[in-house]
Amino acid sequence: MKKNCLECGEPLNGRIDKKFCSDYCRNSYNNKIDKESKNLVRNINNRLRKNYRLLCELNGSGKTKVTRTKLLNGNFDFNYFTSTYTTKTGNTYYYIYNQGYLMLENDYYLLIKKE
């Protein structure tokens, strides 16, 4: 029984367990299969990178206070962060890698850098 390439349908020659006629077909096939999950991860990583850059830019000294408006003007997305830390007093710090922020009163945020 002759097998055909999973990508282009051409007849296969060679090894009995061969699935693709060329590296091009193998790569094309695998890229199509993983496309949605790779795009999701890529988009999340891009959003995290943008948030991280903005925090680094605004927090040059390692500890800074900024307004929510300033973060939003820089297209900061509060839905994306890498970890949280809750203190004994109940304050929750949100981190994007080593850059963190804490919500304060009156739409202010404390930006900190974890060493």
ZAVEXPA-651014 format. One record per residue (C-alpha): x, y, z. Coordinates in steps of 0.2 Angstrom, whole numbers. Example, Ala and Ser with C-alpha at 12.3 -4.5 7.8 and 13.67 -1.06 7.14 Angstrom:
X;Y;Z
62;-22;39 .
68;-5;36 .
# end
This chain:
X;Y;Z
0;0;0 .
7;17;-6 .
7;31;7 .
5;49;2 .
13;65;9 .
2;72;23 .
4;90;16 .
4;89;-3 .
-3;72;-6 .
12;66;-17 .
17;48;-16 .
31;44;-4 .
46;35;-8 .
59;28;4 .
56;23;22 .
41;14;27 .
37;26;41 .
39;42;31 .
25;55;32 .
31;69;21 .
40;70;4 .
51;85;9 .
57;96;24 .
46;110;16 .
30;99;17 .
34;94;35 .
37;112;41 .
21;118;32 .
11;104;40 .
17;107;58 .
16;126;56 .
-3;124;51 .
-6;113;66 .
2;124;79 .
-3;140;72 .
-17;145;84 .
-8;140;100 .
8;149;94 .
-1;164;90 .
-9;165;107 .
7;163;116 .
16;176;104 .
2;189;107 .
3;187;126 .
22;188;126 .
21;204;116 .
8;212;128 .
19;207;143 .
35;214;134 .
26;231;130 .
20;232;149 .
37;228;155 .
45;241;144 .
33;254;150 .
36;250;168 .
55;251;165 .
53;268;156 .
43;275;170 .
52;268;185 .
70;274;182 .
74;275;201 .
68;258;206 .
53;266;216 .
41;279;208 .
23;285;210 .
13;287;194 .
-5;290;189 .
-17;277;181 .
-19;289;167 .
0;289;164 .
0;270;163 .
-15;270;151 .
-8;283;140 .
7;272;138 .
-6;258;133 .
-3;248;149 .
-14;233;150 .
-18;228;168 .
-24;211;163 .
-7;204;159 .
6;201;173 .
18;187;177 .
15;185;196 .
7;193;211 .
13;195;229 .
1;199;244 .
9;206;259 .
3;202;277 .
-7;218;277 .
-17;213;262 .
-9;224;249 .
-7;215;232 .
8;219;221 .
7;214;203 .
23;209;194 .
29;208;176 .
45;199;179 .
55;210;191 .
45;226;188 .
30;228;200 .
16;239;204 .
4;242;218 .
-13;251;217 .
-14;266;229 .
-28;278;233 .
-34;291;221 .
-29;282;205 .
-10;282;209 .
1;267;207 .
18;263;216 .
30;256;204 .
44;246;211 .
59;235;205 .
63;219;213 .
81;216;215 .
# end
